[in-house]
Amino acid sequence: MSAAIIIDSIKHVLIEALAIPAIPDNWVQVVENKENNYSIRLKLPFPHDKIQSLWQQQVMQALTENNTIHIHSLQWQWESTIVALETPANVKTLPQVKNIIAIASGKGGVGKSTVTTNLALALAAEGARVGILDADIYGPNQPNLLGVTEKPQVQGKALIPLLKHGVQSMSIGYLLDSAETPVIWRGPMVSGALQQLLYDTLWHELDYLLIDMPPGTGDIQLTLSQKIPVSGAVIVTTPQDLALLDVQKAVNMFKKVAIPLLGVVENMAYYHCPQCQHTDAIFGEAGGKRMAENFDLDLLGLLPLNTEIRRASDAGIPLVVSAPESAITQNYQQIALKMVARLALRATQVKRRFAKIVVE
């Protein structure tokens, strides 16, 4: 009986933290040794190095408040086993990359690249091996966001990803003469460049590769959906109606090409004045929530319009690195964990097949 109460408490904490309806039984195991001494083993299919102490405290608090259970001691064992989501058999795979997650939007200027960078760094802080592929060939932002100025080395015909802040990355921006050099290519060249950046980079044993997508639903998006083993996608939007109209197109595109949608992130959801403490929904309110409800998606979280995010990004030291204990960093951490938890829950599903795309 007591072991069951402990399991229920653990599951309740994880359900609240990850905002999912249920926790699989194989994630949590509790064994009573003797005389109210318990051994707890959590085998979670996503990283949790940083957050586990908080979850452990929340479970202990819940058990302390429960007068029906008597505990002499608890022994905790945390394990992280990140598995790869099955992908179509008729696509070139990356054996050194377990999961590929596309971070996308239908409209530019919503902060998608900044969100991508900070989510990647949040996952790395939890103990995952993470990479970023900058797929915005025409307007690569990851070199500036990560503060990378050097060129990648070449091994044979392959590129060595650059490592910064504990995250591997590759971008067409690393290969250009300068940040001001324009990329003037037609669609087929862009699609080819994306595949080369992905497959000709020597990624080193990644749990997650986040792809920073360009806005829209054009050539790169179709290449991604047809020729790259994407495990899931996250949609970034601002709450304003104009952004939501374009983002809906991105949602419909991913649905048509059968790429699982892991949820929606509402960026620039509000502004909190540090002087007067007033909070204002500058770009509208609850737009991401409405969109998530309309498309039966999960709202992974809200991020503010914040000066510190901008300053950290401009400096090439993203907020998750420059202010690891800040409230906004905790937001990124929660969103990142919700994202990969949803991906893990899909890992046992059948292989995804590519949908037939008809150009009308």
C-alpha positions in Angstrom: 0.0 0.0 0.0 2.8 2.5 1.0 4.7 1.7 -2.2 1.6 2.5 -4.3 1.2 5.8 -2.5 4.8 6.7 -3.2 4.3 5.8 -6.9 1.2 7.9 -7.1 3.0 10.9 -5.6 5.9 10.6 -8.0 3.5 10.3 -11.0 1.5 13.3 -9.8 4.7 15.5 -9.6 5.8 14.4 -13.1 2.3 14.9 -14.6 2.2 18.4 -13.2 5.7 19.3 -14.3 5.4 17.8 -17.8 1.7 18.6 -18.4 0.9 15.2 -19.7 -2.2 13.1 -18.9 -0.4 10.0 -17.5 3.0 8.5 -16.7 3.8 5.0 -18.0 4.2 2.4 -15.3 7.7 1.5 -16.5 9.0 5.0 -15.7 8.6 4.5 -12.0 9.4 1.6 -9.7 9.3 1.5 -5.9 10.4 -1.4 -3.8 9.9 -1.7 0.0 12.9 -3.4 1.5 11.9 -3.7 5.1 10.7 -1.6 8.1 9.5 1.3 5.9 12.7 1.6 3.9 12.0 2.2 0.3 14.1 2.0 -2.9 12.9 4.3 -5.7 14.0 3.8 -9.3 13.0 6.3 -12.0 14.0 5.3 -15.5 13.0 8.3 -17.6 13.4 8.4 -21.4 14.6 12.0 -21.4 17.4 14.0 -19.6 16.8 15.3 -16.1 20.1 16.0 -14.4 19.2 19.5 -13.2 15.5 19.2 -12.5 15.5 15.9 -10.6 16.4 17.5 -7.3 13.4 19.8 -7.5 11.1 16.9 -8.4 12.5 14.8 -5.6 11.8 17.7 -3.1 8.2 18.0 -4.4 7.6 14.3 -3.9 9.1 14.4 -0.4 6.9 17.3 0.5 3.8 15.5 -0.8 4.7 12.4 1.2 5.4 14.4 4.4 1.9 15.9 4.2 0.4 12.4 3.8 -0.6 11.1 7.3 -1.4 7.6 6.0 2.2 6.6 5.1 5.2 6.0 7.4 8.6 6.2 5.8 11.9 5.5 7.5 14.1 6.2 4.5 14.0 6.6 0.8 16.8 5.6 -1.6 16.6 7.4 -5.0 18.0 6.1 -8.3 17.6 8.3 -11.3 18.3 6.9 -14.8 18.0 8.6 -18.2 17.7 6.3 -21.2 17.0 8.4 -24.3 15.7 6.3 -27.2 15.2 7.2 -30.9 11.7 7.7 -32.3 11.2 5.3 -35.3 11.3 7.0 -38.7 10.4 6.0 -42.2 12.4 3.1 -43.7 12.8 4.8 -47.1 14.9 7.7 -45.9 18.6 8.2 -45.3 19.3 8.0 -41.5 21.9 9.5 -39.2 23.1 6.7 -37.0 24.9 9.1 -34.7 21.7 11.2 -34.1 18.9 9.7 -32.1 16.2 12.3 -32.6 15.7 15.3 -34.9 13.3 18.0 -33.8 12.3 20.8 -36.1 11.7 24.2 -34.5 9.5 26.1 -37.0 7.2 29.0 -37.5 5.1 30.2 -40.4 6.3 33.8 -40.0 9.7 35.5 -39.5 10.4 37.8 -36.5 8.7 35.6 -33.8 12.0 34.7 -32.1 12.2 31.2 -33.4 16.0 31.1 -33.6 16.4 32.5 -30.1 13.9 29.9 -28.8 15.8 27.1 -30.6 19.2 28.1 -29.1 17.9 28.3 -25.6 15.9 25.1 -25.8 19.0 23.3 -27.0 21.1 24.7 -24.2 18.4 23.9 -21.6 18.5 20.2 -22.8 22.3 20.2 -22.6 22.1 21.5 -19.0 19.9 18.5 -18.2 22.6 16.2 -19.4 21.6 15.5 -23.0 24.0 15.6 -26.0 22.5 18.2 -28.2 23.2 19.8 -31.6 21.7 22.6 -33.6 21.4 22.7 -37.4 20.8 26.2 -38.8 18.5 25.4 -41.7 17.8 29.1 -42.5 20.2 29.2 -45.5 19.2 32.7 -46.6 19.3 34.3 -43.1 21.4 32.1 -40.7 21.3 33.5 -37.1 22.9 30.7 -35.1 26.5 32.0 -35.5 25.5 35.3 -33.8 23.3 33.6 -31.1 25.9 31.2 -30.1 28.8 33.6 -30.4 30.7 31.5 -32.9 33.2 33.3 -35.1 35.6 30.5 -36.3 35.2 28.3 -39.3 34.6 24.6 -39.1 37.4 22.2 -39.7 37.2 19.6 -42.5 37.9 15.9 -42.1 38.0 14.3 -45.5 34.9 15.5 -47.2 33.0 16.1 -44.0 32.6 19.1 -41.7 33.4 19.0 -38.0 30.6 20.7 -36.0 31.6 23.6 -33.9 31.2 23.2 -30.1 30.0 26.2 -28.1 28.4 26.3 -24.6 28.4 22.5 -24.7 26.3 22.3 -27.9 27.4 21.1 -31.4 26.2 23.3 -34.3 26.5 23.7 -38.0 25.3 26.6 -40.1 25.9 28.0 -43.6 26.8 31.1 -41.8 30.0 29.4 -40.7 31.1 28.9 -44.3 30.4 32.4 -45.6 33.2 35.0 -45.9 31.3 37.4 -43.6 28.0 37.9 -41.9 27.1 40.4 -44.6 27.7 37.9 -47.5 24.3 37.1 -49.1 23.2 33.7 -50.2 21.7 34.1 -53.7 20.6 30.6 -54.6 17.5 29.1 -56.2 15.4 26.5 -54.4 17.1 23.3 -55.5 20.5 24.6 -54.5 19.1 25.5 -51.0 17.6 22.1 -50.6 20.8 20.5 -51.6 22.8 22.7 -49.2 20.5 21.7 -46.3 21.0 18.0 -46.9 24.8 18.5 -47.2 24.9 20.4 -43.9 23.0 17.6 -42.2 24.5 14.5 -43.7 28.1 15.8 -44.4 28.6 17.0 -40.8 30.3 14.6 -38.4 27.8 14.9 -35.5 29.1 13.2 -32.4 26.6 10.9 -30.7 23.6 13.3 -30.3 20.5 12.6 -28.3 18.7 15.5 -30.0 19.4 17.6 -33.1 17.3 20.7 -33.1 16.8 22.2 -36.6 16.3 26.0 -36.7 13.9 26.2 -39.6 13.4 29.3 -41.8 9.9 30.8 -41.8 7.3 29.7 -44.4 6.4 26.4 -46.1 8.7 26.4 -49.0 11.5 24.3 -50.5 13.4 23.7 -47.2 10.3 22.6 -45.4 9.5 20.1 -48.1 13.0 18.8 -48.2 12.9 18.4 -44.4 9.6 16.5 -44.6 10.5 14.2 -47.5 14.2 13.4 -47.1 15.2 14.0 -43.5 14.2 11.6 -40.6 12.4 14.2 -38.4 11.1 12.9 -35.1 8.8 15.8 -34.3 8.2 19.5 -34.7 7.6 22.4 -32.4 5.8 25.5 -33.5 6.8 29.0 -32.3 4.4 31.9 -32.5 3.7 35.3 -31.0 0.1 35.9 -29.8 -0.8 38.5 -32.4 -3.4 37.5 -35.1 -1.1 38.3 -38.0 1.5 35.8 -36.8 -1.1 33.2 -36.0 -2.4 33.2 -39.5 1.0 32.3 -40.9 1.8 29.8 -38.2 -1.4 27.9 -38.9 -0.1 27.3 -42.4 3.0 25.7 -40.9 0.9 23.5 -38.6 -1.2 22.3 -41.6 1.9 21.6 -43.6 3.4 19.4 -40.8 0.1 17.6 -40.5 0.0 16.9 -44.3 3.5 15.5 -44.4 2.8 13.4 -41.3 5.5 14.9 -39.0 4.3 14.7 -35.4 3.7 18.0 -33.7 5.0 18.1 -30.2 3.4 21.4 -29.2 3.3 25.2 -29.5 5.5 27.8 -27.8 4.1 31.3 -27.4 7.0 33.7 -27.5 6.8 37.4 -26.6 3.6 36.6 -24.8 3.8 39.5 -22.4 6.1 42.3 -21.1 6.8 42.7 -17.4 8.2 46.1 -16.5 11.0 45.7 -14.0 10.4 49.2 -12.7 6.7 49.5 -12.0 6.0 45.7 -12.1 3.2 46.2 -14.6 2.5 43.3 -17.0 1.2 44.1 -20.5 0.2 41.8 -23.4 1.8 44.0 -26.1 1.1 41.6 -29.0 -2.2 40.3 -27.8 -3.2 37.7 -25.3 -3.5 33.9 -25.3 -3.1 33.6 -29.1 -0.8 30.5 -28.8 -3.3 28.9 -26.4 -6.2 29.4 -28.9 -4.2 28.0 -31.7 -3.1 25.0 -29.7 -6.8 24.3 -28.8 -8.0 24.8 -32.4 -5.4 22.3 -33.7 -5.6 19.9 -30.7 -2.0 20.6 -29.8 -0.2 21.1 -26.4 0.8 24.6 -25.4 4.3 23.9 -24.1 4.8 27.3 -22.5 4.9 31.1 -22.6 8.0 33.2 -22.9 8.1 37.0 -22.3 9.3 39.9 -24.4 12.4 40.7 -22.3 15.4 42.9 -22.6 17.8 40.4 -21.0 16.9 37.8 -23.6 17.8 40.3 -26.4 21.0 41.4 -24.7 22.2 37.9 -24.1 21.4 36.8 -27.6 23.2 39.8 -29.1 26.2 39.1 -27.0 26.4 35.5 -28.2 25.9 34.1 -24.6 22.2 33.0 -24.6 20.2 33.6 -21.4 20.2 29.9 -20.4 24.0 30.2 -20.1 24.3 33.8 -18.9 21.6 33.6 -16.3 21.1 29.8 -15.5 19.0 30.5 -12.4 16.7 33.1 -13.8 12.9 32.7 -14.0 13.0 32.9 -17.8 15.7 30.2 -17.9 13.4 28.0 -15.9 10.7 28.6 -18.5 13.0 27.4 -21.2 13.9 24.4 -19.1 10.2 23.5 -18.5 9.4 23.9 -22.2 12.4 21.8 -23.3 11.4 18.9 -20.9 7.8 19.0 -22.0 9.0 18.8 -25.6 11.3 15.8 -25.2 8.8 14.0 -22.8 6.2 14.1 -25.5 8.8 12.8 -28.0 9.6 10.0 -25.6 5.9 9.1 -25.3 5.8 8.6 -29.1 8.8 6.3 -29.2 6.8 3.2 -29.0 4.5 4.1 -31.9 4.6 2.6 -35.3 6.9 3.9 -38.0 5.9 7.0 -39.7 5.4 6.9 -43.5 5.9 9.9 -45.7 2.7 11.4 -46.9 2.2 12.0 -50.6 2.5 15.7 -51.4 0.5 17.0 -54.2 1.4 20.5 -55.7 -1.8 22.2 -56.9 
